[in-house]
Amino acid sequence: MTELFQQMVDGLSSGLVYGILALALSVVFQGTGMLNFAQGEMATLSAYLTLVLLTSGLSYWVALPMVVVLSAAGGALLERVLVRRVEGADELPLLTLGVALLLGLNAIMAIVWSTDPRTFPSPFGKGLVEFAGLRMTDQQIGSLVTLLAVMAVTAFLFNRTGVGLRLRAVAQNPASATVLGQHQGLWLMMGWAVASAVGAFAAVVAAPVLTLTPGMMTFPLLLALAAGTLGGLSSRIGAVVGGVLVGVFNGLAGRYVPGLDGDLAVVAPFLLTAVVVSLRPAGLFGRTRTVRV
């Protein structure tokens, strides 16, 4: 039984990466009504910027706030320069733009920093905590604390502030929000900025575990999309819970299901997602709504 619980704890580590990335997807989804398929690459770029600042001599706790601000500004700039030109268009141009951003950012990072793997220092240390026969690294504990803190801040932003309420209003019904005097373009830009800032935290959690490369977040993004679908992208809590479930099911399948070791273990969380969506199309915590994708 102890081994089973340990496998679940180990799955939690990767699940937290998927969860916080799914949270970033959920934020841009709730803030703009769109899915950002380049979210993973934007997060990876934040990790590279953090590493540049760290190697220049800045402390981690100075570098991270700077990168969060830069990431938010970059997300706002992308929305202003590129995304805004196709907002309101059919699904195909939006999907094409998302894929183009994904490939473009990946290529830029490969040109600037090469494709060689880089070690990213953990901000939480390399210690190990044991309790009741179970082991958790400081990285896992720090990731959990980071995820809970980001969840709390985004929940406060969307539910308790005028900015968050306006973001939700514009995303859910742009025409009505405009009639009521809300500047649709401004709030859509703000949605991208908030999501990009959350993505920076996702990169910090993921980079020490995955090793920093331009494609670091490509595969986790697929699992984060599965996590968001499983938990419900219209729910921030649902997106995070979905990420944890994906990570845990992935770990358990790799250990206990014959033939599903290694990368094949992803069959289990995707199968779980398919079953849940067939019963609840909006996900475990999501609400059915009209969406631009």
Summary of the structure (lengths in Angstrom):
residues: 293
radius of gyration: 18.7
end to end distance: 43.1
largest distance: 59.6
contacts: 1061
relative contact order: 0.21
helix: 74%
strand: 3%
